[in-house]
């Protein structure tokens, strides 16, 4: 598993880890049944506190992305369609779009960024 943390990212470290794992799942880099590295291993690899990694794994478990079996570790859960209110999914998108507009980006520029990011998410094997 390949994760990188960004010092200039405003998200907490545990959220960067959780989001990074979700992106790897979405791309197909972490298929169902894949065992994640131990909390200790990820913490050592990233040079962070193991409790931070544990919080990320717990969040992923609560969201249904991983199944944690004590003693056996965390495993990528089967991908089942989740019932999600579309309005809830639009909130973070609207926030991101608002930030991009306020930063001075044009609609065509934003559309191109979205296309590029979507293409990255659809590339299996990409480790970004």
Backbone bond lengths (Angstrom), bond angles and torsions (degrees), N, CA, C in turn:
res aa  C-N    CA-C-N  psi(-1)  N-CA   C-N-CA  omega(-1)  CA-C   N-CA-C  phi
1 X - - - 1.458 - - 1.517 108.09 -
2 X 1.311 115.76 135.59 1.450 120.90 -176.91 1.521 109.23 -119.99
3 X 1.318 116.31 112.24 1.461 122.78 176.82 1.510 109.19 -127.27
4 X 1.311 115.65 143.13 1.458 120.11 172.99 1.525 107.91 -127.73
5 X 1.300 114.97 145.28 1.456 121.27 177.23 1.517 108.58 -104.43
6 X 1.302 115.84 143.74 1.457 121.57 -179.44 1.527 109.41 -108.43
7 X 1.319 116.32 120.84 1.465 120.65 179.82 1.526 112.24 -62.17
8 X 1.329 116.10 -32.38 1.466 119.90 -176.25 1.528 112.80 -90.09
9 X 1.321 117.43 5.23 1.461 122.24 178.91 1.527 108.64 -80.07
10 X 1.316 116.47 131.67 1.459 120.45 -177.83 1.529 112.58 -79.18
11 X 1.332 116.36 -13.39 1.469 118.84 178.24 1.521 109.66 -72.70
12 X 1.335 116.37 147.59 1.468 118.90 175.25 1.532 109.89 -61.37
13 X 1.312 116.15 157.13 1.464 121.20 -177.50 1.528 111.12 -59.10
14 X 1.332 117.05 -43.16 1.468 118.45 -179.37 1.523 110.76 -59.91
15 X 1.346 117.34 -35.02 1.463 121.05 179.77 1.522 110.96 -71.43
16 X 1.324 116.78 -37.26 1.464 119.70 175.77 1.526 110.52 -61.38
17 X 1.325 116.32 -40.58 1.470 120.56 179.10 1.523 110.00 -65.39
18 X 1.321 116.92 -49.46 1.466 120.80 -179.35 1.525 110.68 -60.45
19 X 1.323 117.10 -45.70 1.462 120.56 -179.71 1.526 111.46 -64.98
20 X 1.337 116.41 -37.26 1.467 120.30 177.95 1.517 111.68 -64.20
21 X 1.317 116.83 -41.03 1.465 120.85 178.61 1.525 110.04 -68.08
22 X 1.327 117.46 -39.89 1.469 120.37 176.92 1.526 110.77 -60.72
23 X 1.327 116.87 -41.37 1.466 120.36 178.83 1.530 110.67 -63.72
24 X 1.325 117.15 -40.53 1.464 120.44 177.71 1.524 111.03 -64.71
25 X 1.317 117.06 -36.79 1.470 121.31 176.39 1.531 109.23 -66.35
26 X 1.325 116.98 -46.80 1.468 121.48 -178.23 1.524 111.47 -60.03
27 X 1.323 117.61 -37.31 1.463 122.09 -179.95 1.520 112.90 -76.06
28 X 1.324 116.46 -16.09 1.454 119.74 -176.76 1.514 112.97 91.76
29 X 1.335 117.99 6.22 1.460 121.66 179.06 1.525 112.00 -73.65
30 X 1.322 116.23 -23.22 1.461 121.52 177.07 1.527 107.59 -123.26
31 X 1.322 116.98 84.52 1.469 119.55 -178.70 1.529 112.28 -72.51
32 X 1.312 114.84 165.13 1.460 122.26 177.58 1.524 110.74 -49.87
33 X 1.329 115.68 135.12 1.455 121.17 177.45 1.516 114.97 91.03
34 X 1.318 117.13 -9.69 1.458 120.83 178.96 1.528 109.29 -68.45
35 X 1.315 116.31 130.90 1.461 120.70 177.24 1.519 109.07 -84.30
36 X 1.315 115.66 128.19 1.466 120.50 177.42 1.524 108.81 -78.25
37 X 1.318 116.37 153.78 1.466 118.96 174.49 1.528 109.70 -60.04
38 X 1.303 115.80 155.17 1.462 119.66 179.66 1.527 110.70 -63.17
39 X 1.309 114.41 158.22 1.464 120.89 176.98 1.522 109.45 -55.71
40 X 1.325 116.61 -43.82 1.464 120.99 -179.86 1.532 111.24 -61.62
41 X 1.324 115.99 -42.32 1.463 119.76 -177.92 1.526 111.33 -65.17
42 X 1.329 116.65 -46.12 1.470 120.29 179.77 1.525 109.95 -63.18
43 X 1.333 116.60 -43.66 1.464 120.36 179.31 1.524 110.57 -60.12
44 X 1.329 116.74 -43.49 1.463 120.53 179.56 1.525 110.92 -66.04
45 X 1.335 116.95 -43.45 1.463 121.15 -178.88 1.527 111.66 -62.77
46 X 1.344 116.09 -37.86 1.463 119.97 -176.86 1.528 112.90 -93.68
47 X 1.325 116.63 -9.14 1.458 120.42 179.76 1.520 112.78 69.37
48 X 1.334 115.50 40.51 1.463 120.16 -178.84 1.530 109.74 -128.81
49 X 1.314 115.21 172.07 1.460 121.73 179.71 1.522 110.00 -69.16
50 X 1.318 117.48 138.11 1.462 120.03 -177.82 1.517 112.60 -66.50
51 X 1.329 118.47 -25.19 1.457 120.35 176.51 1.530 111.65 -64.49
52 X 1.329 116.91 -31.37 1.458 121.46 177.78 1.525 110.15 -64.14
53 X 1.321 116.21 -43.66 1.459 120.88 178.30 1.525 109.98 -67.01
54 X 1.324 116.47 -40.06 1.465 120.53 179.05 1.529 111.09 -60.28
55 X 1.322 116.97 -38.89 1.465 120.77 178.02 1.533 109.47 -63.88
56 X 1.311 117.64 -42.71 1.469 121.57 178.88 1.526 110.38 -62.09
57 X 1.324 117.12 -46.91 1.463 121.25 179.56 1.535 110.49 -62.35
58 X 1.318 116.54 -40.25 1.465 120.58 178.97 1.526 110.42 -63.13
59 X 1.328 116.57 -42.23 1.463 120.31 178.38 1.526 110.24 -62.26
60 X 1.330 116.71 -44.22 1.467 120.82 178.67 1.523 110.62 -61.92
61 X 1.310 116.64 -36.56 1.465 120.37 178.04 1.527 109.92 -67.34
62 X 1.315 117.38 -45.57 1.464 121.06 -179.60 1.524 111.72 -62.09
63 X 1.324 116.23 -32.44 1.465 120.90 179.85 1.526 112.12 -85.01
64 X 1.334 117.44 -4.11 1.452 120.93 176.39 1.508 115.92 85.61
65 X 1.332 117.67 12.31 1.467 120.47 -179.73 1.522 112.65 -85.12
66 X 1.315 116.80 -27.73 1.464 120.42 178.44 1.520 109.66 -134.01
67 X 1.318 114.11 153.91 1.464 121.30 172.99 1.515 105.82 -112.00
68 X 1.321 116.62 126.99 1.456 120.97 -179.03 1.522 108.25 -104.74
69 X 1.312 114.52 122.85 1.457 120.86 177.05 1.512 106.85 -115.62
70 X 1.307 116.17 113.04 1.460 120.18 -177.22 1.517 110.03 -57.21
71 X 1.299 114.96 127.60 1.457 121.19 -178.09 1.515 112.71 92.29
72 X 1.335 117.32 -25.39 1.466 121.49 -178.97 1.517 111.63 -107.16
73 X 1.312 117.64 -14.49 1.457 120.94 177.50 1.517 113.58 94.06
74 X 1.310 114.62 -169.59 1.463 122.17 -178.12 1.525 109.25 -100.45
75 X 1.328 115.54 135.23 1.452 122.54 -177.60 1.525 108.53 -126.64
76 X 1.319 116.91 140.79 1.462 120.45 178.09 1.527 108.21 -64.24
77 X 1.320 115.27 125.88 1.462 121.90 -177.74 1.522 110.31 -78.14
78 X 1.327 115.91 159.26 1.469 119.08 175.41 1.522 110.10 -59.63
79 X 1.322 115.26 141.60 1.465 119.75 178.95 1.510 109.10 -84.79
80 X 1.289 114.52 107.17 1.456 120.04 176.92 1.518 107.61 -115.54
81 X 1.306 116.28 141.92 1.469 118.05 178.99 1.528 109.83 -56.68
82 X 1.307 115.02 130.31 1.458 119.87 -179.81 1.520 108.83 -99.48
83 X 1.308 115.31 139.34 1.454 120.07 175.99 1.522 106.86 -79.67
84 X 1.305 114.67 112.01 1.461 120.27 -177.69 1.520 108.16 -131.87
85 X 1.301 115.40 135.85 1.458 120.79 176.57 1.527 107.96 -69.81
86 X 1.334 118.11 119.28 1.469 120.05 -179.30 1.528 113.02 -54.97
87 X 1.314 117.26 -31.26 1.466 120.20 178.79 1.522 110.88 -62.91
88 X 1.338 116.89 -34.54 1.469 120.69 177.95 1.520 111.03 -68.32
89 X 1.321 117.19 -34.84 1.462 120.70 178.89 1.524 111.30 -72.69
90 X 1.306 116.81 -28.32 1.460 120.06 -179.11 1.525 113.02 -74.42
91 X 1.331 117.32 -25.73 1.467 120.05 -177.32 1.529 112.55 -57.45
92 X 1.355 119.62 -54.34 1.466 117.84 -179.95 1.530 112.45 -66.61
93 X 1.331 116.35 -30.97 1.469 119.05 177.28 1.521 110.18 -65.34
94 X 1.315 116.15 -45.25 1.464 120.47 179.48 1.532 110.45 -62.10
95 X 1.322 116.70 -40.89 1.464 120.74 178.29 1.526 110.62 -61.87
96 X 1.326 116.50 -45.58 1.473 120.23 179.64 1.521 110.70 -63.81
97 X 1.321 117.27 -43.79 1.467 120.18 179.70 1.524 111.04 -63.42
98 X 1.318 116.35 -39.61 1.464 120.20 177.94 1.521 110.58 -61.50
99 X 1.333 116.88 -43.24 1.467 120.43 179.19 1.531 111.12 -63.06
100 X 1.316 116.83 -39.88 1.465 120.21 179.65 1.524 111.21 -66.25
101 X 1.322 116.91 -41.48 1.464 120.56 178.36 1.521 110.25 -65.07
102 X 1.333 116.49 -44.27 1.465 120.04 179.82 1.528 112.04 -65.87
103 X 1.334 116.60 -24.15 1.467 120.62 176.65 1.526 111.41 -79.63
104 X 1.328 116.42 -4.11 1.454 120.00 175.06 1.522 115.44 96.88
105 X 1.320 118.48 8.80 1.456 119.93 179.15 1.527 110.36 -77.41
106 X 1.311 115.47 146.52 1.461 121.02 178.71 1.522 109.70 -83.72
107 X 1.324 116.36 162.70 1.466 121.01 177.61 1.528 111.04 -57.97
108 X 1.353 119.40 -45.75 1.468 118.11 178.01 1.537 112.34 -63.06
109 X 1.314 117.44 -35.42 1.464 121.02 178.11 1.519 111.68 -65.70
110 X 1.325 115.69 -41.20 1.462 120.76 178.18 1.518 110.19 -66.13
111 X 1.328 116.58 -43.76 1.468 120.40 178.91 1.524 111.04 -59.40
112 X 1.324 116.83 -39.94 1.470 120.47 179.23 1.534 110.68 -66.53
113 X 1.331 116.88 -40.70 1.463 120.39 177.19 1.526 110.52 -60.69
114 X 1.324 116.82 -43.79 1.461 121.26 -179.69 1.525 110.01 -63.55
115 X 1.333 117.02 -43.94 1.474 120.53 177.99 1.525 110.94 -59.42
116 X 1.325 116.79 -44.09 1.465 120.90 -179.26 1.530 111.34 -64.37
117 X 1.317 116.94 -44.52 1.465 120.38 -179.92 1.526 111.36 -65.35
118 X 1.325 116.44 -40.63 1.460 120.24 177.87 1.530 110.15 -63.63
119 X 1.322 116.59 -41.44 1.467 120.36 177.68 1.527 110.58 -61.89
120 X 1.322 117.47 -40.33 1.460 120.75 177.43 1.524 111.39 -62.67
121 X 1.310 116.36 -42.54 1.460 119.87 179.84 1.515 112.52 -66.04
122 X 1.321 115.57 -25.71 1.459 119.51 -178.71 1.521 112.92 -90.09
123 X 1.331 117.60 -4.16 1.468 121.17 179.05 1.504 109.80 -88.42
124 X 1.302 116.44 106.68 1.460 120.35 176.75 1.520 107.91 -68.02
125 X 1.297 115.22 137.12 1.468 120.03 178.90 1.505 113.33 96.92
126 X 1.346 117.77 -13.18 1.458 120.50 177.92 1.521 108.51 -71.49
127 X 1.301 117.62 134.11 1.467 120.31 -177.38 1.515 112.82 -109.68
128 X 1.302 116.98 19.54 1.464 119.54 179.62 1.484 111.83 -67.65
